[in-house]
Amino acid sequence: MRKFRLLVGTMGAVLLTVGSAFAASQGTLTTGTSEATADINLTIPTMVKITGVADINVTLTEAQSAAGIVEADTTQDICIYSNATSGAYDIKFTCTNGTGAGTDCVDGYKLTNGTDTIVYGVKVNDQTGTSGSVSAAYGTKVDGTGANQTDEDCASGGDSGSFAITVSKAELQKAHAGNYEGTLHIFVYPDQG
């Protein structure tokens, strides 16, 4: 008899492996019922998933030009799922900017029109909305709690976090007219403690 081990992989794929029997017992030759046993070991690693992210499109208004693009202008609620008992996770933001393949922003969040750049900030929250959000330094993990632990797409239990971009009044007022582009990369990791 062989021992069956069921492993759940990082992205939720299920892998069934057969190995040598360690504690299995074998049946005996009999005219009645022969019984054997096989131990089953299910290992589920800590997994995370982020969904519900949408593109951010802002056409500057006079009010934003005077005050800057604030968190309330761009906040979007997102789904962060984790099967960790604590519901904890880590989240990190980086970016690329420019057209086509783009280039790494390296030292901060930036948008570009091909010639000029606009520096922006990122705010993150481990709950929906803007209350309690914190600044996310470029490329630095931020601790999060309260991930949805019942549904990886948050269909049950609802969204569990939010993020936003901000642009200061000074950055906006020094920028020339035009379309500035970039891509924000959002990484969610199992909590590392």
Backbone as CSV, one residue per row, in Angstrom:
resi,resn,N_x,N_y,N_z,CA_x,CA_y,CA_z,C_x,C_y,C_z
1,MET,0.844,-1.183,0.000,0.000,0.000,0.000,0.882,1.237,0.000
2,ARG,0.481,2.259,-0.697,1.258,3.493,-0.751,0.554,4.583,0.044
3,LYS,1.353,5.496,0.562,0.823,6.627,1.313,0.523,7.756,0.334
4,PHE,-0.641,8.395,0.465,-1.019,9.508,-0.398,-0.841,10.793,0.391
5,ARG,-0.228,11.776,-0.220,-0.043,13.066,0.422,-0.660,14.120,-0.481
6,LEU,-1.536,14.954,0.061,-2.212,16.005,-0.682,-1.571,17.325,-0.304
7,LEU,-1.017,18.035,-1.270,-0.380,19.323,-1.027,-1.115,20.394,-1.811
8,VAL,-1.368,21.550,-1.191,-1.974,22.677,-1.878,-0.862,23.669,-2.158
9,GLY,-0.662,24.027,-3.444,0.450,24.888,-3.846,0.154,26.352,-3.631
10,THR,1.151,27.186,-3.853,1.083,28.613,-3.601,-0.071,29.297,-4.315
11,MET,-0.370,28.929,-5.527,-1.435,29.586,-6.265,-2.751,28.814,-6.170
12,GLY,-2.852,27.892,-5.237,-4.105,27.191,-5.027,-4.228,25.908,-5.816
13,ALA,-3.244,25.564,-6.629,-3.305,24.314,-7.378,-3.156,23.154,-6.404
14,VAL,-3.823,22.066,-6.690,-3.762,20.904,-5.812,-2.873,19.868,-6.460
15,LEU,-1.969,19.319,-5.673,-1.026,18.328,-6.155,-1.161,17.088,-5.296
16,LEU,-1.372,15.950,-5.928,-1.482,14.686,-5.217,-0.224,13.899,-5.511
17,THR,0.495,13.523,-4.449,1.721,12.763,-4.643,1.611,11.432,-3.933
18,VAL,2.285,10.443,-4.492,2.307,9.117,-3.895,3.729,8.851,-3.447
19,GLY,3.898,8.476,-2.203,5.229,8.187,-1.674,5.228,6.837,-0.991
20,SER,6.352,6.471,-0.481,6.454,5.204,0.233,5.632,5.267,1.509
21,ALA,5.061,4.142,1.888,4.255,4.075,3.100,5.158,4.155,4.318
22,PHE,4.828,5.087,5.230,5.596,5.202,6.459,4.828,4.577,7.617
23,ALA,3.552,4.886,7.726,2.778,4.374,8.847,1.581,3.560,8.372
24,ALA,1.505,3.323,7.078,0.383,2.549,6.561,0.478,1.113,7.055
25,SER,-0.668,0.511,7.218,-0.666,-0.909,7.598,-1.251,-1.714,6.448
26,GLN,-0.766,-2.916,6.302,-1.165,-3.767,5.192,-2.183,-4.806,5.659
27,GLY,-3.009,-5.216,4.737,-3.984,-6.254,5.045,-3.324,-7.632,5.107
28,THR,-4.072,-8.573,5.607,-3.577,-9.952,5.695,-4.416,-10.838,4.787
29,LEU,-3.816,-11.952,4.389,-4.527,-12.936,3.575,-5.595,-13.581,4.444
30,THR,-6.834,-13.541,3.977,-7.937,-14.044,4.791,-9.079,-14.484,3.890
31,THR,-9.966,-15.292,4.439,-11.183,-15.665,3.720,-12.307,-14.691,4.042
32,GLY,-12.053,-13.779,5.000,-13.037,-12.771,5.396,-12.690,-11.425,4.762
33,THR,-12.534,-10.399,5.578,-12.219,-9.046,5.129,-10.762,-8.723,5.425
34,SER,-10.058,-8.237,4.419,-8.676,-7.799,4.596,-8.685,-6.273,4.629
35,GLU,-8.102,-5.698,5.658,-8.121,-4.239,5.823,-6.703,-3.688,5.839
36,ALA,-6.515,-2.576,5.160,-5.263,-1.832,5.199,-5.602,-0.387,5.545
37,THR,-4.621,0.370,5.996,-4.830,1.788,6.299,-3.787,2.617,5.575
38,ALA,-4.142,3.856,5.262,-3.213,4.814,4.655,-3.376,6.143,5.369
39,ASP,-2.273,6.681,5.870,-2.314,8.001,6.489,-2.463,9.058,5.401
40,ILE,-3.200,10.104,5.699,-3.386,11.217,4.770,-2.856,12.471,5.443
41,ASN,-2.013,13.203,4.742,-1.428,14.431,5.264,-1.739,15.552,4.279
42,LEU,-2.520,16.535,4.702,-2.880,17.683,3.865,-2.107,18.896,4.360
43,THR,-1.265,19.475,3.519,-0.498,20.663,3.875,-1.017,21.837,3.056
44,ILE,-1.454,22.879,3.731,-1.940,24.086,3.060,-1.009,25.231,3.449
45,PRO,-0.188,25.703,2.517,0.702,26.820,2.846,-0.082,28.129,2.929
46,THR,0.510,29.130,3.525,-0.111,30.448,3.571,-0.146,31.022,2.159
47,MET,-1.332,31.476,1.746,-1.522,32.021,0.409,-2.195,33.387,0.476
48,VAL,-1.921,34.220,-0.518,-2.530,35.547,-0.619,-2.946,35.803,-2.061
49,LYS,-3.860,36.750,-2.231,-4.299,37.141,-3.576,-4.857,38.558,-3.508
50,ILE,-4.570,39.357,-4.533,-5.135,40.704,-4.628,-5.977,40.785,-5.897
51,THR,-7.184,41.313,-5.771,-8.086,41.509,-6.904,-8.851,42.815,-6.706
52,GLY,-9.609,43.189,-7.722,-10.444,44.386,-7.632,-9.713,45.673,-7.963
53,VAL,-8.513,45.570,-8.537,-7.727,46.754,-8.883,-8.176,47.278,-10.251
54,ALA,-8.370,48.573,-10.339,-8.782,49.206,-11.598,-7.783,50.297,-11.980
55,ASP,-7.741,50.635,-13.258,-6.882,51.728,-13.716,-7.336,53.038,-13.081
56,ILE,-6.396,53.946,-12.899,-6.684,55.263,-12.327,-6.563,56.295,-13.441
57,ASN,-7.652,56.989,-13.713,-7.668,58.041,-14.731,-8.140,59.332,-14.082
58,VAL,-7.297,60.352,-14.108,-7.645,61.630,-13.499,-7.436,62.737,-14.527
59,THR,-8.457,63.541,-14.740,-8.317,64.769,-15.516,-8.344,65.901,-14.501
60,LEU,-7.271,66.637,-14.441,-7.086,67.651,-13.411,-8.174,68.721,-13.469
61,THR,-8.743,69.013,-12.311,-9.729,70.085,-12.192,-9.048,71.327,-11.616
62,GLU,-9.721,72.456,-11.677,-9.174,73.682,-11.082,-8.977,73.507,-9.583
63,ALA,-9.918,72.857,-8.930,-9.808,72.649,-7.484,-8.595,71.781,-7.150
64,GLN,-8.359,70.740,-7.948,-7.198,69.881,-7.706,-5.897,70.626,-7.979
65,SER,-5.894,71.485,-8.977,-4.701,72.269,-9.275,-4.353,73.173,-8.102
66,ALA,-5.367,73.673,-7.426,-5.156,74.566,-6.287,-4.804,73.815,-5.008
67,ALA,-5.251,72.574,-4.871,-5.049,71.842,-3.611,-4.204,70.586,-3.755
68,GLY,-4.032,70.111,-4.978,-3.342,68.844,-5.198,-4.357,67.724,-5.371
69,ILE,-3.877,66.601,-5.883,-4.739,65.420,-5.991,-4.638,64.701,-4.660
70,VAL,-5.747,64.671,-3.953,-5.749,64.096,-2.608,-6.299,62.679,-2.647
71,GLU,-6.114,62.000,-1.544,-6.487,60.596,-1.436,-7.926,60.324,-1.858
72,ALA,-8.842,61.180,-1.447,-10.262,60.969,-1.757,-10.530,60.991,-3.261
73,ASP,-9.646,61.632,-4.039,-9.832,61.719,-5.492,-9.573,60.397,-6.207
74,THR,-8.742,59.525,-5.626,-8.314,58.322,-6.351,-8.462,57.024,-5.568
75,THR,-9.017,57.064,-4.366,-9.102,55.852,-3.545,-9.947,54.785,-4.215
76,GLN,-9.431,53.568,-4.222,-10.231,52.434,-4.677,-10.114,51.294,-3.677
77,ASP,-11.277,50.745,-3.339,-11.325,49.593,-2.448,-10.912,48.357,-3.235
78,ILE,-10.150,47.488,-2.588,-9.631,46.289,-3.241,-9.845,45.075,-2.352
79,CYS,-9.692,43.919,-2.952,-9.810,42.658,-2.224,-8.414,42.100,-1.972
80,ILE,-8.090,41.911,-0.713,-6.867,41.200,-0.351,-7.298,39.981,0.441
81,TYR,-6.959,38.824,-0.093,-7.304,37.548,0.538,-6.048,36.938,1.143
82,SER,-6.203,36.354,2.310,-5.127,35.571,2.921,-5.763,34.453,3.727
83,ASN,-5.155,33.283,3.652,-5.654,32.188,4.474,-4.870,32.065,5.774
84,ALA,-4.025,33.054,6.083,-3.302,33.061,7.356,-4.305,33.184,8.496
85,THR,-4.079,32.462,9.560,-4.980,32.492,10.715,-5.187,33.913,11.218
86,SER,-4.131,34.720,11.185,-4.198,36.090,11.687,-4.845,37.059,10.698
87,GLY,-4.962,36.669,9.423,-5.453,37.585,8.399,-4.420,38.633,8.017
88,ALA,-3.172,38.429,8.444,-2.109,39.401,8.183,-1.449,39.143,6.829
89,TYR,-0.911,40.207,6.261,-0.205,40.135,4.980,0.752,41.317,4.899
90,ASP,1.616,41.326,3.908,2.482,42.465,3.613,2.137,42.942,2.207
91,ILE,2.198,44.260,1.993,1.906,44.830,0.683,3.015,45.809,0.314
92,LYS,3.399,45.806,-0.961,4.483,46.673,-1.436,4.097,47.251,-2.796
93,PHE,4.538,48.485,-3.040,4.251,49.172,-4.297,5.554,49.584,-4.985
94,THR,5.611,49.402,-6.302,6.681,49.938,-7.138,6.014,50.480,-8.399
95,CYS,6.802,50.952,-9.341,6.184,51.454,-10.564,7.128,51.364,-11.749
96,THR,6.534,51.466,-12.919,7.253,51.727,-14.159,6.574,52.934,-14.773
97,ASN,7.319,53.694,-15.567,6.687,54.852,-16.190,7.088,54.959,-17.641
98,GLY,6.361,55.775,-18.371,6.640,55.962,-19.783,5.720,55.143,-20.650
99,THR,5.924,55.274,-21.933,5.110,54.541,-22.890,5.799,53.243,-23.252
100,GLY,5.073,52.352,-23.847,5.643,51.060,-24.218,5.986,50.242,-22.993
101,ALA,7.175,49.632,-22.994,7.581,48.761,-21.892,7.813,49.539,-20.609
102,GLY,8.158,50.814,-20.706,8.387,51.619,-19.520,9.711,51.282,-18.857
103,THR,10.084,52.102,-17.905,11.303,51.874,-17.146,10.967,51.902,-15.672
104,ASP,11.783,51.228,-14.872,11.555,51.239,-13.431,11.689,52.659,-12.901
105,CYS,10.848,52.989,-11.954,10.902,54.318,-11.347,12.115,54.446,-10.422
106,VAL,12.627,53.357,-9.923,13.820,53.212,-9.095,13.752,53.952,-7.764
107,ASP,13.688,55.266,-7.772,13.808,56.015,-6.523,12.522,56.702,-6.076
108,GLY,11.401,56.327,-6.621,10.147,56.929,-6.205,9.083,56.781,-7.274
109,TYR,7.864,57.089,-6.893,6.731,56.970,-7.812,6.729,58.156,-8.768
110,LYS,6.710,57.874,-10.074,6.751,58.950,-11.063,5.870,58.628,-12.260
111,LEU,5.274,59.681,-12.806,4.563,59.626,-14.079,5.377,60.455,-15.066
112,THR,5.293,60.147,-16.346,6.027,60.932,-17.330,5.190,61.148,-18.585
113,ASN,5.478,62.239,-19.268,4.869,62.493,-20.575,5.892,62.252,-21.683
114,GLY,7.006,61.650,-21.336,8.084,61.400,-22.280,9.233,62.369,-22.094
115,THR,8.932,63.549,-21.560,9.954,64.568,-21.308,9.990,64.954,-19.839
116,ASP,8.844,65.308,-19.314,8.736,65.761,-17.926,8.218,64.638,-17.032
117,THR,8.493,64.763,-15.736,7.977,63.782,-14.777,7.181,64.482,-13.685
118,ILE,6.240,63.746,-13.131,5.473,64.179,-11.973,5.657,63.113,-10.902
119,VAL,6.074,63.542,-9.725,6.241,62.630,-8.594,4.897,62.496,-7.891
120,TYR,4.539,61.278,-7.540,3.292,61.060,-6.805,3.546,60.185,-5.585
121,GLY,2.575,60.154,-4.702,2.656,59.328,-3.503,1.601,58.239,-3.541
122,VAL,1.788,57.237,-2.692,0.822,56.144,-2.578,0.400,56.027,-1.122
123,LYS,-0.893,55.904,-0.912,-1.455,55.654,0.425,-2.103,54.275,0.385
124,VAL,-2.000,53.551,1.488,-2.562,52.204,1.561,-3.299,52.046,2.885
125,ASN,-4.298,51.192,2.864,-5.144,51.000,4.037,-5.511,49.527,4.132
126,ASP,-5.497,48.980,5.332,-5.901,47.583,5.480,-7.386,47.453,5.806
127,GLN,-8.129,48.491,5.443,-9.592,48.458,5.474,-10.070,49.299,4.296
128,THR,-11.333,49.228,3.982,-11.846,50.022,2.869,-11.943,51.489,3.278
129,GLY,-11.957,52.369,2.286,-12.067,53.795,2.555,-10.723,54.437,2.843
130,THR,-10.762,55.677,3.330,-9.533,56.440,3.551,-9.142,56.563,5.012
131,SER,-10.041,56.301,5.932,-9.740,56.456,7.350,-8.697,55.435,7.791
132,GLY,-7.581,55.921,8.311,-6.537,55.027,8.803,-5.472,54.683,7.788
133,SER,-5.486,55.310,6.620,-4.487,54.983,5.601,-3.116,55.521,6.003
134,VAL,-2.075,54.889,5.447,-0.696,55.297,5.715,0.041,55.446,4.387
135,SER,1.097,56.236,4.399,1.930,56.374,3.206,2.725,55.098,2.989
136,ALA,2.857,54.707,1.742,3.631,53.519,1.377,4.895,53.980,0.667
137,ALA,6.031,53.891,1.357,7.304,54.278,0.751,7.603,53.357,-0.428
138,TYR,8.227,53.886,-1.444,8.517,53.135,-2.660,9.308,51.862,-2.346
139,GLY,8.786,50.718,-2.793,9.494,49.451,-2.663,9.618,48.900,-1.259
140,THR,8.882,49.454,-0.305,8.961,49.020,1.091,7.663,48.330,1.491
141,LYS,7.781,47.167,2.107,6.584,46.439,2.537,5.897,47.160,3.691
142,VAL,4.574,47.153,3.634,3.732,47.711,4.688,2.920,46.560,5.262
143,ASP,2.857,46.477,6.593,2.070,45.426,7.241,0.587,45.697,7.067
144,GLY,-0.166,44.654,6.769,-1.610,44.761,6.661,-2.272,43.688,7.506
145,THR,-3.454,43.979,7.983,-4.244,43.003,8.737,-5.661,43.032,8.194
146,GLY,-6.450,42.092,8.582,-7.860,42.111,8.211,-8.159,41.654,6.806
147,ALA,-7.292,40.824,6.230,-7.570,40.295,4.894,-8.856,39.480,4.913
148,ASN,-9.535,39.441,3.783,-10.694,38.564,3.650,-10.184,37.133,3.765
149,GLN,-10.760,36.356,4.639,-10.300,34.991,4.869,-11.314,33.945,4.442
150,THR,-12.390,34.388,3.786,-13.428,33.435,3.402,-13.562,33.247,1.897
151,ASP,-13.139,34.233,1.102,-13.333,34.158,-0.345,-12.200,34.894,-1.044
152,GLU,-11.459,34.207,-1.892,-10.286,34.811,-2.530,-10.622,35.961,-3.462
153,ASP,-11.879,36.105,-3.881,-12.297,37.226,-4.713,-13.219,38.188,-3.968
154,CYS,-13.369,38.000,-2.670,-14.155,38.856,-1.784,-15.636,38.923,-2.136
155,ALA,-16.151,37.921,-2.866,-17.585,37.882,-3.160,-18.368,37.700,-1.865
156,SER,-17.766,37.014,-0.915,-18.349,36.843,0.410,-17.437,37.560,1.401
157,GLY,-17.980,38.405,2.228,-17.174,39.123,3.208,-16.733,40.505,2.764
158,GLY,-16.793,40.799,1.486,-16.503,42.139,0.983,-15.032,42.483,0.864
159,ASP,-14.761,43.631,0.217,-13.394,44.111,0.052,-12.742,44.326,1.411
160,SER,-11.409,44.291,1.425,-10.712,44.305,2.710,-9.566,45.305,2.774
161,GLY,-9.437,46.184,1.797,-8.365,47.170,1.822,-8.608,48.240,0.781
162,SER,-7.696,49.197,0.710,-7.793,50.245,-0.298,-6.417,50.852,-0.536
163,PHE,-6.294,51.546,-1.660,-5.086,52.315,-1.931,-5.475,53.538,-2.744
164,ALA,-4.575,54.499,-2.786,-4.816,55.732,-3.534,-3.483,56.336,-3.930
165,ILE,-3.512,57.181,-4.958,-2.332,57.982,-5.266,-2.628,59.426,-4.895
166,THR,-1.574,60.165,-4.577,-1.691,61.584,-4.264,-0.621,62.336,-5.056
167,VAL,-0.936,63.554,-5.446,0.034,64.404,-6.138,-0.043,65.786,-5.494
168,SER,1.101,66.297,-5.079,1.110,67.586,-4.389,0.781,68.738,-5.334
169,LYS,0.307,69.812,-4.744,0.015,71.038,-5.495,1.271,71.512,-6.230
170,ALA,2.425,71.464,-5.568,3.679,71.925,-6.176,4.025,71.108,-7.418
171,GLU,3.853,69.786,-7.359,4.136,68.933,-8.522,3.205,69.263,-9.680
172,LEU,1.940,69.482,-9.377,0.967,69.781,-10.429,1.229,71.129,-11.081
173,GLN,1.579,72.112,-10.278,1.737,73.460,-10.819,3.021,73.637,-11.616
174,LYS,4.023,72.786,-11.409,5.246,72.897,-12.214,5.163,72.066,-13.501
175,ALA,4.124,71.225,-13.608,3.995,70.325,-14.758,3.420,71.055,-15.969
176,HIS,3.961,70.734,-17.137,3.411,71.251,-18.389,2.164,70.453,-18.761
177,ALA,1.303,71.070,-19.548,0.092,70.383,-20.005,0.479,69.134,-20.786
178,GLY,-0.324,68.101,-20.664,-0.062,66.865,-21.396,-0.577,65.659,-20.649
179,ASN,-0.355,64.502,-21.230,-0.797,63.243,-20.641,0.407,62.564,-19.989
180,TYR,0.337,62.328,-18.696,1.418,61.692,-17.949,1.001,60.260,-17.633
181,GLU,1.908,59.330,-17.868,1.564,57.916,-17.720,2.537,57.191,-16.808
182,GLY,2.064,56.096,-16.290,2.893,55.205,-15.494,2.074,54.000,-15.088
183,THR,2.741,52.997,-14.569,2.070,51.792,-14.091,2.479,51.545,-12.653
184,LEU,1.508,51.426,-11.790,1.746,51.108,-10.387,1.693,49.596,-10.227
185,HIS,2.732,49.023,-9.647,2.785,47.579,-9.400,2.499,47.340,-7.923
186,ILE,1.556,46.446,-7.647,1.137,46.159,-6.272,1.435,44.694,-5.987
187,PHE,2.225,44.452,-4.954,2.614,43.100,-4.578,2.075,42.788,-3.186
188,VAL,1.418,41.649,-3.047,0.939,41.198,-1.743,1.663,39.905,-1.402
189,TYR,2.149,39.821,-0.168,2.934,38.679,0.292,2.309,38.087,1.551
190,PRO,2.501,36.792,1.775,2.130,36.243,3.079,2.911,36.978,4.166
191,ASP,2.285,37.228,5.291,2.914,37.951,6.399,4.203,37.255,6.833
192,GLN,5.270,38.030,6.968,6.560,37.486,7.402,6.845,37.772,8.870
193,GLY,5.853,38.322,9.573,6.005,38.554,11.008,6.687,39.817,11.380
